[in-house]
């Protein structure tokens, strides 16, 4: 995938964003970048670093949501040999690697309370204590830029994010606007990514019909710049330089704005959620091979994932155990699957789907879809399994 190295646009929102980045680059203060997934928060962080006096130093990025709590501590602070299973040698952490430069903590809102405390101590002292060490190591000189798609003040109120850490990080806040608030930039972004992907795949830059451009600008882009980038790459790869017409655009675009007119000529193309659901149910592919990697790479939104889960629960009458089977996972994946959905706020209440017995349940299953048990135990089992 092409990595963006600049913020493209001519809208007032982009002008304001670029001014904020310039102001932040002139300082050494901590920066908190907020905005929805896919808006370009990491691009903003790299621009701040590149325009600062630390630009000759490294910029080290770590995604706090992608690493478990124990590994995150080791990644940030390093570890001593023998401190845990697999620690065969001393290891320098990312904070030490970033000495003289910048560390970018992406998805800071996903960090556990324990890790928040360790990070707060580092921000106050600048001292590194590696995992397994009984003494404090050397001090490091790094600038911290953090980013989140969460409303951290709500989590401070809920006591799931430390207020003292929030105020320590939120010295200079930059809000990256969603693409729907600067739809006038869509054409510029589309052309920018199209040129980049045409070079990458060695194909001519295609023309775009006025109807297709109108559809692009009418769409709300819930996946923001990342979604637009993925749409452009698919078009470049599939069309090989042929003119991009309205009917070439993905189905989700054709359902809104100027694209709605194509529905009169024929059925709309299936959405991403439709295609992935079909791959699992009809082609017998696993959820972990189809949906999971797309969601973790942010090509699939939470709404897409909820749509897929809802369609499956309609098939299984709200039974998550049967949903695991429908999505071609092992029975042992049941807890892992539920934990994944809950972590990303995509767990759907099962009660609204419990109107009829699940179609997939055989004679050995009760009306709940779980293995048949005495009626007195059914409510308890349903509550626990769902």
C-alpha positions in Angstrom: 0.0 0.0 0.0 1.2 3.5 -0.8 2.0 5.4 2.4 0.9 9.0 2.4 3.7 11.5 3.1 1.7 14.7 2.9 -1.7 16.0 3.7 -3.5 16.8 0.4 -6.3 19.3 0.1 -7.2 23.0 -0.4 -10.2 23.3 2.0 -10.2 25.6 5.0 -10.1 22.5 7.3 -6.8 21.4 5.7 -5.4 24.9 5.9 -6.2 25.0 9.6 -4.7 21.6 10.1 -1.5 22.4 8.3 -1.1 25.6 10.4 -1.6 23.6 13.6 1.1 21.2 12.4 3.5 24.1 11.7 2.8 25.6 15.1 3.4 22.2 16.9 6.7 21.7 14.9 8.1 24.9 16.3 7.8 23.6 19.9 9.2 20.7 21.9 5.9 20.2 23.7 3.9 17.0 23.8 1.2 16.7 21.2 -2.1 14.8 21.2 -3.6 14.1 17.8 -7.3 13.1 17.7 -9.6 12.1 14.9 -11.5 9.1 13.5 -9.7 6.0 12.2 -8.3 6.5 8.7 -8.0 10.3 8.7 -4.2 10.5 8.7 -3.1 11.0 12.3 0.2 9.2 11.7 0.9 11.4 8.6 0.3 14.5 10.8 2.7 13.1 13.4 5.4 12.5 10.8 5.0 16.0 9.4 5.4 17.5 12.9 8.6 15.5 13.4 9.9 16.3 9.9 9.5 20.0 10.4 10.9 20.1 13.9 14.5 20.5 15.1 14.4 16.7 15.8 14.0 15.9 12.2 17.6 14.5 12.0 16.7 12.1 14.8 14.5 9.0 14.5 10.8 8.8 14.7 9.6 5.5 16.2 6.0 4.4 15.9 4.2 1.9 18.1 0.5 0.9 17.9 -0.7 0.5 21.4 -3.8 -1.5 20.4 -1.9 -4.1 18.4 0.4 -5.4 21.3 -0.6 -7.1 24.5 0.1 -5.3 27.8 3.1 -7.4 28.8 4.7 -7.1 25.4 4.0 -3.4 25.2 6.0 -2.8 28.3 8.9 -4.7 26.8 8.6 -2.9 23.5 8.7 0.5 25.1 11.2 0.1 27.9 13.2 -3.0 26.8 14.0 -6.0 28.9 16.9 -7.8 30.7 17.9 -11.3 29.7 16.0 -13.9 31.6 13.2 -11.5 32.7 10.6 -13.7 31.1 10.3 -16.8 28.9 12.0 -16.1 25.6 14.1 -13.2 26.8 17.4 -14.8 25.8 19.3 -11.5 25.7 19.1 -7.9 26.8 16.9 -5.7 24.5 16.8 -2.0 24.0 13.3 -0.6 24.0 11.7 1.8 21.5 12.0 4.8 23.8 15.8 4.3 23.9 15.8 3.8 20.1 14.0 7.2 19.7 16.6 9.1 21.8 17.1 12.5 20.2 14.0 12.1 18.1 10.3 11.4 18.4 8.1 8.5 19.6 4.6 8.3 18.2 2.2 6.4 20.4 -0.8 5.5 18.1 -4.1 4.4 19.7 -3.0 5.6 23.1 -6.6 5.2 24.3 -6.2 1.4 24.1 -3.4 1.3 26.7 -4.2 -0.4 30.0 -4.3 1.5 33.3 -1.1 -0.2 34.4 0.8 0.8 31.2 -0.6 4.3 31.6 1.0 4.5 35.0 4.4 3.4 33.6 4.2 5.8 30.7 3.2 8.7 33.1 6.3 7.9 35.3 8.5 8.0 32.2 7.0 11.4 31.0 7.7 12.8 34.5 11.3 11.6 34.8 12.6 10.6 31.4 14.1 7.5 33.1 14.0 4.0 31.6 13.7 0.9 33.7 13.8 -2.3 31.6 11.6 -5.2 32.3 13.4 -7.5 34.8 15.8 -4.8 36.0 16.1 -3.8 39.6 17.6 -0.4 38.9 16.7 2.6 36.8 18.7 2.9 33.6 19.7 6.0 31.7 17.5 9.0 30.9 16.4 9.5 27.3 15.5 12.6 25.4 12.5 12.0 23.2 9.5 14.0 22.2 6.2 12.2 22.6 3.3 12.5 20.1 0.2 10.5 20.9 -2.9 9.8 18.9 -6.3 8.3 19.5 -9.7 7.9 17.8 -11.4 7.9 21.2 -12.9 10.8 23.2 -10.4 10.5 26.0 -12.3 12.9 28.3 -15.2 10.5 28.4 -12.8 7.7 29.4 -11.2 9.9 32.0 -14.7 10.4 33.5 -15.3 6.7 33.3 -12.0 6.1 35.0 -10.7 3.9 32.2 -8.0 6.5 31.3 -5.9 8.4 33.8 -6.7 12.0 34.1 -3.1 12.9 35.0 -1.8 11.2 31.9 -4.4 12.9 29.7 -3.4 16.3 30.9 0.3 15.4 30.6 -0.2 14.4 26.9 -2.7 17.0 25.9 -0.4 20.1 25.9 -0.9 20.8 22.2 -4.0 19.1 20.7 -4.5 18.7 17.0 -7.8 17.5 15.6 -7.6 15.9 12.1 -11.0 16.4 10.4 -12.9 13.4 8.9 -13.1 13.4 5.1 -16.8 14.0 5.1 -16.1 17.5 6.5 -13.8 18.3 3.6 -15.5 16.6 0.6 -14.1 19.3 -1.7 -10.7 17.7 -1.2 -11.9 14.2 -2.5 -11.0 14.9 -6.1 -7.5 16.1 -5.2 -6.9 13.1 -3.0 -8.3 10.7 -5.6 -5.9 12.1 -8.3 -3.0 12.1 -5.8 -3.4 8.4 -5.0 -4.3 7.5 -8.6 -0.9 8.9 -9.8 0.9 7.1 -7.0 -0.7 3.7 -7.6 -0.4 4.0 -11.4 3.4 4.4 -10.9 3.5 1.5 -8.5 1.6 -0.9 -10.9 3.0 0.6 -14.1 -0.3 1.5 -15.7 -1.5 4.7 -17.3 -3.3 7.3 -15.2 -7.0 6.8 -16.2 -9.5 9.6 -16.8 -12.6 9.9 -14.6 -16.0 10.7 -15.9 -17.9 13.6 -14.4 -20.6 11.3 -13.1 -18.0 9.2 -11.3 -16.4 12.3 -9.8 -19.8 13.5 -8.6 -20.4 10.2 -6.9 -17.0 10.3 -5.2 -17.7 13.8 -3.8 -21.3 12.8 -2.7 -20.2 9.8 -0.6 -19.6 10.3 3.1 -16.4 8.2 3.3 -16.9 6.6 6.7 -13.5 5.0 6.4 -12.0 8.4 5.6 -8.8 8.8 3.6 -7.8 5.1 4.1 -11.1 4.0 2.5 -10.5 6.4 -0.4 -7.0 5.1 -0.9 -8.2 1.5 -1.0 -10.9 2.3 -3.5 -8.3 4.0 -5.8 -5.9 1.1 -5.7 -8.7 -1.4 -6.6 -9.7 0.8 -9.5 -6.2 1.2 -10.8 -5.4 -2.6 -10.5 -8.7 -3.7 -12.0 -9.1 -1.2 -14.9 -5.5 -1.0 -16.1 -5.8 2.6 -17.3 -9.3 2.3 -18.7 -11.6 5.3 -18.1 -13.2 5.2 -14.6 -17.0 5.3 -15.0 -19.8 5.5 -12.5 -20.6 1.8 -12.7 -16.9 0.9 -11.9 -17.2 2.4 -8.4 -17.8 0.1 -5.4 -21.4 -0.7 -4.4 -21.3 1.4 -1.2 -20.6 4.5 -3.2 -23.3 3.8 -5.7 -26.0 3.7 -3.0 -25.6 7.4 -2.2 -25.6 10.8 -4.0 -25.1 10.8 -7.7 -24.4 7.0 -7.7 -28.0 6.2 -6.7 -29.0 6.7 -10.3 -27.3 3.5 -11.4 -29.7 1.4 -9.4 -32.4 2.1 -12.0 -30.2 0.3 -14.6 -29.5 -2.8 -12.5 -28.8 -4.1 -9.0 -26.1 -2.4 -7.0 -22.8 -4.1 -6.4 -22.6 -5.9 -3.1 -20.9 -4.1 -0.2 -17.7 -5.3 1.5 -19.8 -6.9 4.3 -21.9 -8.7 1.7 -18.9 -10.1 -0.1 -17.1 -11.2 3.1 -20.3 -12.8 4.5 -20.7 -14.8 1.2 -17.0 -15.9 1.3 -17.6 -17.4 4.7 -21.0 -18.9 4.3 -20.9 -19.9 0.6 -17.2 -20.5 0.1 -16.6 -22.0 3.6 -13.7 -19.6 4.4 -12.8 -18.8 8.0 -13.6 -15.6 9.8 -10.0 -15.3 10.8 -8.9 -15.5 7.1 -11.5 -13.2 5.6 -12.8 -10.6 8.1 -10.1 -10.4 10.8 -7.1 -9.3 8.7 -9.2 -6.7 6.9 -10.6 -5.3 10.1 -7.1 -5.1 11.8 -5.7 -3.3 8.8 -8.6 -0.9 9.0 -9.9 -1.7 5.6 -13.1 -2.8 7.3 -15.0 -0.5 9.6 -16.8 -1.3 12.9 -20.1 -0.8 11.2 -19.1 -3.4 8.5 -18.1 -5.9 11.2 -21.4 -5.3 13.1 -23.3 -5.8 9.9 -21.5 -9.2 9.2 -22.2 -10.4 12.8 -25.8 -9.3 12.7 -26.4 -11.2 9.4 -24.9 -14.3 11.0 -26.9 -14.0 14.1 -30.1 -13.8 12.0 -29.1 -17.1 10.6 -28.4 -18.7 14.0 -31.3 -17.0 15.9 -28.8 -15.2 18.1 -26.7 -18.2 19.0 -23.0 -17.3 19.1 -21.8 -20.9 19.3 -23.6 -21.7 16.1 -22.2 -18.4 14.6 -18.7 -19.7 15.3 -19.5 -22.8 13.3 -21.3 -20.7 10.5 -18.2 -18.6 10.1 -16.0 -21.7 9.8 -14.0 -21.3 13.1 -13.0 -24.1 15.5 -15.3 -24.6 18.5 -12.2 -23.7 20.7 -12.3 -20.2 19.1 -15.6 -19.3 20.8 -14.1 -17.3 23.6 -11.5 -15.7 21.4 -14.2 -14.6 19.0 -16.4 -13.1 21.7 -13.4 -11.3 23.3 -12.5 -9.9 19.9 -16.0 -8.5 19.3 -16.3 -7.0 22.8 -12.8 -5.4 22.6 -13.9 -3.5 19.4 -17.4 -2.7 20.6 -18.9 -5.0 17.9 -20.6 -7.6 20.2 -24.3 -7.6 19.3 -27.0 -8.4 22.0 -28.3 -11.9 21.2 -31.8 -11.3 22.5 -33.0 -9.3 19.5 -32.2 -12.3 17.2 -33.9 -14.9 19.4 -37.3 -15.0 17.7 -37.0 -18.4 16.0 -34.9 -21.5 16.5 -31.6 -21.4 14.6 -31.9 -23.0 11.2 -28.5 -24.7 11.6 -29.5 -26.4 14.9 -29.9 -30.1 14.5 -32.1 -32.5 16.6 -29.4 -32.7 19.3 -29.8 -28.9 19.9 -32.5 -27.2 21.8 -34.4 -24.1 20.6 -31.7 -21.9 22.0 -29.2 -23.4 19.6 -27.0 -24.5 22.5 -26.7 -28.2 23.4 -30.1 -29.2 24.8 -30.3 -28.9 28.6 -33.2 -28.9 31.1 -35.5 -25.9 30.7 -34.5 -24.5 34.1 -30.9 -24.2 33.0 -31.6 -22.6 29.6 -31.7 -18.9 30.7 -28.4 -19.2 32.6 -26.7 -20.9 29.6 -28.0 -18.4 27.1 -26.8 -15.5 29.2 -23.4 -17.0 29.7 -22.8 -18.2 26.1 -24.0 -15.0 24.5 
